[in-house]
Amino acid sequence: MRYRPIFSDSAVDFFATLSRRRQRLLLERARELAADPFVVPDLRRADEDGREIGDILIDDFLFSYWVDHPARQVMIVDVEDTS
């Protein structure tokens, strides 16, 4: 059973601002991240609930995420365009 990317409201809001081409690229990169949920992030930090948030730069997108292993979900809480 595969992991799947789940997007927060703020990540969806960011997604809506992108061109169709950039939207497709972001979705591809989010699926790649979900396909390897054990990847080591560039930075780790704790959120206000104590969850470990990973920040990883993939192409020109900075993903902030946490992994829910029992549910097999990669929870993408924020995305930034670094281009």
RODRENKE-912565 format. One line per field, with one value per atom (N, C-alpha, C, O, CB): residue in three letters; residue number from 0; x, y, z; atom name. Coordinates in Angstrom, 2 decimals. Each point is the difference from the previous one (the first is absolute). Last residue first. Glycine has a CB too. Layout:
N
residuo	c(ALA  ...) .
num	c(NUM  ...) .
px	c(X  ...) .
py	c(Y  ...) .
pz	c(Z  ...) .
atomo	c(CA  ...) .
***
This chain:
83
residuo	c(SER  SER  SER  SER  SER  THR  THR  THR  THR  THR  ASP  ASP  ASP  ASP  ASP  GLU  GLU  GLU  GLU  GLU  VAL  VAL  VAL  VAL  VAL  ASP  ASP  ASP  ASP  ASP  VAL  VAL  VAL  VAL  VAL  ILE  ILE  ILE  ILE  ILE  MET  MET  MET  MET  MET  VAL  VAL  VAL  VAL  VAL  GLN  GLN  GLN  GLN  GLN  ARG  ARG  ARG  ARG  ARG  ALA  ALA  ALA  ALA  ALA  PRO  PRO  PRO  PRO  PRO  HIS  HIS  HIS  HIS  HIS  ASP  ASP  ASP  ASP  ASP  VAL  VAL  VAL  VAL  VAL  TRP  TRP  TRP  TRP  TRP  TYR  TYR  TYR  TYR  TYR  SER  SER  SER  SER  SER  PHE  PHE  PHE  PHE  PHE  LEU  LEU  LEU  LEU  LEU  PHE  PHE  PHE  PHE  PHE  ASP  ASP  ASP  ASP  ASP  ASP  ASP  ASP  ASP  ASP  ILE  ILE  ILE  ILE  ILE  LEU  LEU  LEU  LEU  LEU  ILE  ILE  ILE  ILE  ILE  ASP  ASP  ASP  ASP  ASP  GLY  GLY  GLY  GLY  GLY  ILE  ILE  ILE  ILE  ILE  GLU  GLU  GLU  GLU  GLU  ARG  ARG  ARG  ARG  ARG  GLY  GLY  GLY  GLY  GLY  ASP  ASP  ASP  ASP  ASP  GLU  GLU  GLU  GLU  GLU  ASP  ASP  ASP  ASP  ASP  ALA  ALA  ALA  ALA  ALA  ARG  ARG  ARG  ARG  ARG  ARG  ARG  ARG  ARG  ARG  LEU  LEU  LEU  LEU  LEU  ASP  ASP  ASP  ASP  ASP  PRO  PRO  PRO  PRO  PRO  VAL  VAL  VAL  VAL  VAL  VAL  VAL  VAL  VAL  VAL  PHE  PHE  PHE  PHE  PHE  PRO  PRO  PRO  PRO  PRO  ASP  ASP  ASP  ASP  ASP  ALA  ALA  ALA  ALA  ALA  ALA  ALA  ALA  ALA  ALA  LEU  LEU  LEU  LEU  LEU  GLU  GLU  GLU  GLU  GLU  ARG  ARG  ARG  ARG  ARG  ALA  ALA  ALA  ALA  ALA  ARG  ARG  ARG  ARG  ARG  GLU  GLU  GLU  GLU  GLU  LEU  LEU  LEU  LEU  LEU  LEU  LEU  LEU  LEU  LEU  LEU  LEU  LEU  LEU  LEU  ARG  ARG  ARG  ARG  ARG  GLN  GLN  GLN  GLN  GLN  ARG  ARG  ARG  ARG  ARG  ARG  ARG  ARG  ARG  ARG  ARG  ARG  ARG  ARG  ARG  SER  SER  SER  SER  SER  LEU  LEU  LEU  LEU  LEU  THR  THR  THR  THR  THR  ALA  ALA  ALA  ALA  ALA  PHE  PHE  PHE  PHE  PHE  PHE  PHE  PHE  PHE  PHE  ASP  ASP  ASP  ASP  ASP  VAL  VAL  VAL  VAL  VAL  ALA  ALA  ALA  ALA  ALA  SER  SER  SER  SER  SER  ASP  ASP  ASP  ASP  ASP  SER  SER  SER  SER  SER  PHE  PHE  PHE  PHE  PHE  ILE  ILE  ILE  ILE  ILE  PRO  PRO  PRO  PRO  PRO  ARG  ARG  ARG  ARG  ARG  TYR  TYR  TYR  TYR  TYR  ARG  ARG  ARG  ARG  ARG  MET  MET  MET  MET  MET) .
num	c(82  82  82  82  82  81  81  81  81  81  80  80  80  80  80  79  79  79  79  79  78  78  78  78  78  77  77  77  77  77  76  76  76  76  76  75  75  75  75  75  74  74  74  74  74  73  73  73  73  73  72  72  72  72  72  71  71  71  71  71  70  70  70  70  70  69  69  69  69  69  68  68  68  68  68  67  67  67  67  67  66  66  66  66  66  65  65  65  65  65  64  64  64  64  64  63  63  63  63  63  62  62  62  62  62  61  61  61  61  61  60  60  60  60  60  59  59  59  59  59  58  58  58  58  58  57  57  57  57  57  56  56  56  56  56  55  55  55  55  55  54  54  54  54  54  53  53  53  53  53  52  52  52  52  52  51  51  51  51  51  50  50  50  50  50  49  49  49  49  49  48  48  48  48  48  47  47  47  47  47  46  46  46  46  46  45  45  45  45  45  44  44  44  44  44  43  43  43  43  43  42  42  42  42  42  41  41  41  41  41  40  40  40  40  40  39  39  39  39  39  38  38  38  38  38  37  37  37  37  37  36  36  36  36  36  35  35  35  35  35  34  34  34  34  34  33  33  33  33  33  32  32  32  32  32  31  31  31  31  31  30  30  30  30  30  29  29  29  29  29  28  28  28  28  28  27  27  27  27  27  26  26  26  26  26  25  25  25  25  25  24  24  24  24  24  23  23  23  23  23  22  22  22  22  22  21  21  21  21  21  20  20  20  20  20  19  19  19  19  19  18  18  18  18  18  17  17  17  17  17  16  16  16  16  16  15  15  15  15  15  14  14  14  14  14  13  13  13  13  13  12  12  12  12  12  11  11  11  11  11  10  10  10  10  10  9  9  9  9  9  8  8  8  8  8  7  7  7  7  7  6  6  6  6  6  5  5  5  5  5  4  4  4  4  4  3  3  3  3  3  2  2  2  2  2  1  1  1  1  1  0  0  0  0  0) .
px	c(11.87  0.60  0.08  0.48  -1.33  -1.10  1.32  0.66  1.14  -0.88  -5.38  0.71  1.33  -0.01  -2.17  -0.94  0.47  0.73  0.64  -0.43  -3.91  0.86  0.37  -0.84  -0.24  -1.26  0.32  0.91  0.79  -1.02  -1.74  -0.61  0.28  -0.75  0.97  -0.61  0.72  -0.69  -1.11  1.85  -0.48  -0.82  0.82  0.90  -2.20  1.16  0.98  -0.81  -0.57  2.48  -3.40  -0.22  1.19  0.57  -3.06  0.86  0.74  -0.25  -0.33  0.22  -1.40  -0.96  0.64  -0.70  -0.55  3.96  -1.15  -1.03  -0.58  0.93  3.49  0.28  -1.19  -0.26  2.62  -1.60  -0.90  0.14  -0.70  -0.95  4.88  -0.44  -0.86  0.39  1.69  -0.80  0.20  -0.63  -0.88  0.91  1.97  -0.89  0.27  1.04  -1.14  1.38  -0.01  -1.05  -1.14  1.88  2.21  -1.11  0.23  1.10  -1.52  2.15  0.38  -1.25  -0.95  2.77  -0.17  -1.03  0.58  0.72  -2.46  3.80  -0.13  -1.08  -0.47  1.22  1.60  -0.03  -0.09  0.86  -1.97  0.62  -0.07  -0.27  -1.03  0.18  2.20  -0.02  0.05  0.94  0.21  -2.94  0.85  -0.19  -1.13  1.00  -1.08  0.05  0.97  1.14  -1.68  -2.61  1.17  -0.13  -1.08  1.39  -2.37  -0.25  1.31  1.03  -2.92  -0.36  1.21  -0.39  -0.60  1.97  -4.50  0.28  1.29  0.31  -2.76  0.19  1.11  0.31  0.89  -1.49  -2.60  -0.55  1.08  -0.31  -1.80  3.08  -0.57  -0.63  -0.20  -0.20  4.29  -1.07  -0.57  0.50  -1.05  5.74  -1.27  -1.04  0.32  0.92  3.16  -0.41  -1.30  -0.64  1.77  3.21  -1.06  -0.29  0.90  -0.21  1.75  -0.10  -1.15  -1.01  1.93  0.34  1.11  0.05  1.07  -1.24  -1.98  -0.25  1.25  0.94  -3.34  1.90  0.50  -0.22  0.52  1.22  -4.79  1.09  0.41  -0.85  0.02  -2.82  1.12  1.21  1.08  -1.90  -3.37  -0.26  1.13  -0.04  -2.36  1.45  1.16  -0.14  0.75  0.72  -4.87  0.51  1.21  0.33  -1.16  -1.17  -0.83  0.49  -0.18  -1.77  4.08  0.25  -0.79  0.53  -0.10  -1.25  1.33  0.35  0.56  0.16  -4.67  -0.15  1.34  0.06  -2.00  1.95  -0.68  -0.20  0.14  -1.31  2.93  0.99  -0.63  0.67  0.57  -4.09  0.98  1.01  0.31  -0.58  -2.80  -0.65  0.94  0.01  -2.20  3.72  -0.14  -0.64  0.46  -0.65  0.47  1.32  -0.08  0.61  0.44  -4.95  0.34  1.35  0.15  -1.47  0.01  -0.87  0.33  0.09  -1.89  3.91  0.60  -0.85  0.54  0.47  -2.74  1.27  0.66  0.46  -0.16  -4.20  -0.30  1.28  0.07  -2.16  2.53  -0.43  -0.26  0.45  0.89  -1.86  0.99  -0.62  -1.20  2.50  -3.55  0.63  0.94  0.44  -0.61  -2.14  -0.95  0.60  -0.53  -1.29  4.28  -0.15  -0.89  0.30  -0.01  0.08  1.20  -0.11  0.31  1.06  -4.79  -0.07  1.21  -0.14  -1.15  1.27  -0.95  -0.13  -0.07  -1.19  3.85  0.68  -0.90  0.47  0.87  -3.15  0.96  0.78  0.34  -0.14  -3.30  -0.68  0.99  -0.18  -1.77  3.89  -0.71  -0.69  0.24  1.43  -0.42  0.35  -0.85  -1.22  1.92  1.37  -1.20  0.41  1.02  -2.06  3.13  0.14  -1.38  -0.97  3.06  -0.63  -0.54  0.15  -0.05  -1.57  3.67  -0.29  -0.56  0.30  1.54  -2.33  0.81  -0.41  -1.13  1.44  -0.48  -0.84  0.88  0.92  -2.76) .
py	c(29.81  0.45  1.50  0.54  -2.58  -0.94  0.60  0.51  0.46  -1.99  0.34  0.02  0.72  1.17  -1.20  -2.87  1.30  -0.16  -1.02  1.84  -3.54  -0.06  1.44  0.89  -3.06  -1.06  1.27  -0.27  -0.95  2.20  -4.80  1.12  1.34  0.95  -2.28  -4.16  1.18  1.22  0.35  -1.50  -4.27  1.18  1.24  0.40  -1.57  -4.22  1.06  1.30  0.42  -1.72  -4.06  1.30  0.92  -0.01  -0.27  -4.37  0.01  1.29  -0.04  -2.47  1.05  0.32  -0.03  0.09  1.31  -2.26  -0.92  0.23  -0.95  0.85  3.09  -1.37  -0.94  -0.76  1.14  4.91  -0.80  -1.44  -0.43  2.38  2.72  -1.29  -0.70  -0.14  -0.05  5.59  -1.02  -1.28  0.03  1.67  3.42  -1.16  -0.81  0.14  -0.22  4.46  -0.24  -1.09  0.14  2.28  -0.64  -0.70  -0.08  -0.35  -0.98  4.33  -0.35  -0.57  0.73  1.08  -1.23  -0.01  -0.42  -1.00  0.49  0.60  1.36  0.09  1.09  -0.21  -5.45  0.96  1.40  0.38  -2.05  -0.75  -0.86  0.91  0.67  -2.71  2.23  0.73  -1.00  -0.79  2.80  -2.31  -0.55  0.81  0.34  -2.65  1.75  0.95  -0.56  -0.34  2.35  -4.10  -0.03  1.06  0.21  -2.65  1.53  0.52  -0.06  0.48  1.05  -3.93  0.32  0.40  -0.77  -0.83  2.28  -0.88  0.44  1.19  -1.62  2.68  -0.90  -0.99  -0.84  1.08  3.55  -1.22  -1.03  -1.09  1.51  3.75  0.34  -1.20  0.04  2.24  -3.44  0.99  0.23  -0.56  -0.13  -0.80  -0.41  1.09  1.19  -2.59  -0.10  0.88  -0.54  -0.85  2.88  -2.95  -0.54  1.00  0.64  -3.02  2.13  0.62  -0.67  -0.37  2.59  -3.87  0.95  0.61  0.34  0.15  -5.45  1.39  0.86  -0.38  0.11  -5.10  0.90  1.44  0.40  -2.11  -2.72  0.87  0.93  0.42  -0.52  -3.22  -0.13  0.82  -0.12  -2.17  1.74  0.75  -0.06  0.72  -1.16  -0.34  -0.28  0.77  0.95  -1.34  0.66  -1.32  -0.40  -1.19  1.60  3.91  -1.04  -1.40  -0.93  2.49  2.08  0.06  -1.09  -0.66  3.13  -1.93  -0.56  -0.02  -0.98  1.80  1.32  -1.46  -0.71  -1.08  1.42  4.34  -0.45  -1.52  -0.66  2.90  -0.17  0.00  -0.45  -0.68  2.53  -1.40  -1.06  -0.09  -1.10  1.45  3.21  -1.28  -1.18  -0.94  1.95  3.30  -0.12  -1.34  -0.66  3.17  -1.47  -0.26  -0.19  -0.92  2.25  -0.01  -1.40  -0.38  -1.10  1.29  4.28  -0.87  -1.47  -0.79  2.54  1.52  -0.07  -0.88  -0.68  2.98  -1.52  -0.73  -0.18  -1.09  2.02  1.75  -1.43  -0.84  -1.07  1.70  3.88  -0.33  -1.50  -0.76  2.70  0.39  -0.41  -0.19  -0.24  -0.85  2.10  1.19  -0.34  0.90  0.21  -4.40  0.69  1.23  0.47  -1.29  -1.72  -0.75  0.76  0.03  -2.17  3.76  0.27  -0.65  0.63  -0.48  -1.11  1.42  0.38  0.69  -0.17  -4.77  0.06  1.44  0.24  -2.23  1.28  -0.57  0.03  0.24  -1.72  2.85  1.00  -0.53  0.77  0.15  -3.84  1.11  1.02  0.50  -0.83  -4.56  0.89  1.10  0.15  -0.63  -4.55  1.41  0.77  -0.17  0.02  -5.12  0.71  1.45  0.27  -2.36  -2.71  1.37  0.58  -0.18  0.49  -5.65  1.00  1.39  0.17  -1.85  -3.86  1.25  0.97  -0.10  -0.29  -5.03  1.20  1.11  0.05  -0.67  -5.04  1.19  1.24  0.12  -1.36) .
pz	c(-6.78  -1.26  -0.09  -1.00  -0.09  4.60  0.24  -1.28  0.03  1.92  0.37  -1.28  0.23  0.39  -1.76  5.04  -0.45  -1.33  -0.26  2.65  1.25  -1.18  -0.36  0.02  -0.88  5.25  -0.66  -1.19  0.00  2.19  0.36  0.73  -0.64  0.21  1.84  -3.21  -0.47  0.59  -0.38  -1.79  3.33  0.22  -0.38  0.75  1.12  -3.07  0.15  0.03  -1.00  -0.20  2.37  -0.62  0.28  1.08  -0.85  1.46  -1.25  -0.80  -1.19  1.15  4.59  -1.06  -1.39  -1.00  2.64  2.22  0.07  -1.11  -0.52  2.99  -2.23  -0.46  0.14  -0.93  1.56  -1.29  0.83  -0.48  -0.92  1.32  -0.87  -0.50  1.04  1.16  -2.59  -0.12  1.01  -0.52  -0.86  2.77  -4.08  0.08  1.27  0.64  -3.15  -1.17  1.44  0.22  -0.42  1.04  -5.20  0.64  1.50  0.44  -2.54  -2.32  1.37  0.66  0.28  -0.15  -5.54  1.02  1.35  0.10  -1.86  -2.79  0.53  1.07  0.31  -2.51  1.47  -1.11  0.60  0.80  -2.39  5.39  -1.18  -1.18  -0.07  1.40  4.26  -1.26  -1.14  -0.12  1.17  4.33  -1.05  -1.29  -0.38  1.42  4.67  -1.11  -1.02  0.32  1.19  2.84  -0.86  -1.07  -0.56  0.99  4.79  -1.35  -0.76  0.48  0.31  3.84  -0.75  -1.42  -0.74  2.14  3.09  -1.14  -0.67  -0.06  -0.29  4.11  0.28  -1.11  0.14  2.21  -2.17  0.60  0.32  0.48  -1.73  -0.93  1.29  0.72  1.21  -2.10  -2.54  -0.08  1.40  0.98  -3.37  0.91  0.61  -0.20  0.08  1.63  -4.93  1.09  0.57  -0.61  -0.45  -2.89  0.85  1.11  0.53  -1.04  -4.83  1.33  0.74  -0.60  -0.24  -3.35  0.12  1.39  0.51  -2.95  1.81  -0.40  0.16  0.70  -0.05  -1.76  1.05  -0.46  -1.04  1.82  -2.15  -0.45  1.15  0.79  -3.21  2.25  0.94  -0.44  0.58  -0.01  -3.09  1.22  1.03  0.99  -1.39  -4.88  0.85  1.32  0.23  -2.28  -1.20  -0.39  0.84  0.08  -2.40  2.74  0.63  -0.34  0.79  -0.89  -1.98  1.44  0.72  0.89  -1.06  -4.38  0.20  1.49  0.50  -2.78  1.03  -0.13  0.18  0.58  -2.13  1.47  1.22  -0.03  1.02  -0.84  -4.02  1.08  1.32  0.78  -1.94  -2.59  -0.25  1.14  0.47  -2.95  2.60  0.29  -0.23  0.78  -1.42  -0.53  1.45  0.37  0.93  -0.74  -4.76  0.56  1.52  0.55  -2.42  -0.39  -0.34  0.61  0.52  -2.66  2.61  0.79  -0.25  0.94  -1.00  -2.58  1.34  0.93  0.87  -1.20  -3.98  -0.13  1.37  0.33  -2.65  2.01  -0.18  -0.05  0.60  -1.84  3.93  -1.36  -0.09  0.86  -1.83  5.82  -1.01  -1.37  -0.13  1.93  2.49  -0.59  -1.15  -0.72  2.94  0.51  -0.86  -0.67  -1.00  2.48  1.80  -1.24  -0.99  -1.20  2.48  3.14  -0.79  -1.37  -1.02  3.13  0.89  -0.39  -0.86  -1.00  3.10  -0.15  -1.12  -0.49  -1.21  2.12  2.90  -1.16  -1.23  -1.11  2.64  2.58  -0.48  -1.20  -0.90  3.22  -0.19  -0.66  -0.56  -1.11  2.64  -1.10  0.92  -0.80  -1.20  3.05  -3.80  0.04  1.01  0.07  -2.46  1.21  0.44  0.20  0.63  0.49  -3.73  0.50  0.34  -0.74  -0.65  1.75  -0.93  0.59  1.22  -2.14  1.12  0.70  -1.03  -1.19  2.93  -2.42  -0.17  0.96  0.50  -2.89  2.49  0.00  0.00  0.81  0.41) .
atomo	c(N  CA  C  O  CB  N  CA  C  O  CB  N  CA  C  O  CB  N  CA  C  O  CB  N  CA  C  O  CB  N  CA  C  O  CB  N  CA  C  O  CB  N  CA  C  O  CB  N  CA  C  O  CB  N  CA  C  O  CB  N  CA  C  O  CB  N  CA  C  O  CB  N  CA  C  O  CB  N  CA  C  O  CB  N  CA  C  O  CB  N  CA  C  O  CB  N  CA  C  O  CB  N  CA  C  O  CB  N  CA  C  O  CB  N  CA  C  O  CB  N  CA  C  O  CB  N  CA  C  O  CB  N  CA  C  O  CB  N  CA  C  O  CB  N  CA  C  O  CB  N  CA  C  O  CB  N  CA  C  O  CB  N  CA  C  O  CB  N  CA  C  O  CB  N  CA  C  O  CB  N  CA  C  O  CB  N  CA  C  O  CB  N  CA  C  O  CB  N  CA  C  O  CB  N  CA  C  O  CB  N  CA  C  O  CB  N  CA  C  O  CB  N  CA  C  O  CB  N  CA  C  O  CB  N  CA  C  O  CB  N  CA  C  O  CB  N  CA  C  O  CB  N  CA  C  O  CB  N  CA  C  O  CB  N  CA  C  O  CB  N  CA  C  O  CB  N  CA  C  O  CB  N  CA  C  O  CB  N  CA  C  O  CB  N  CA  C  O  CB  N  CA  C  O  CB  N  CA  C  O  CB  N  CA  C  O  CB  N  CA  C  O  CB  N  CA  C  O  CB  N  CA  C  O  CB  N  CA  C  O  CB  N  CA  C  O  CB  N  CA  C  O  CB  N  CA  C  O  CB  N  CA  C  O  CB  N  CA  C  O  CB  N  CA  C  O  CB  N  CA  C  O  CB  N  CA  C  O  CB  N  CA  C  O  CB  N  CA  C  O  CB  N  CA  C  O  CB  N  CA  C  O  CB  N  CA  C  O  CB  N  CA  C  O  CB  N  CA  C  O  CB  N  CA  C  O  CB  N  CA  C  O  CB  N  CA  C  O  CB  N  CA  C  O  CB  N  CA  C  O  CB  N  CA  C  O  CB  N  CA  C  O  CB  N  CA  C  O  CB  N  CA  C  O  CB  N  CA  C  O  CB  N  CA  C  O  CB) .
***
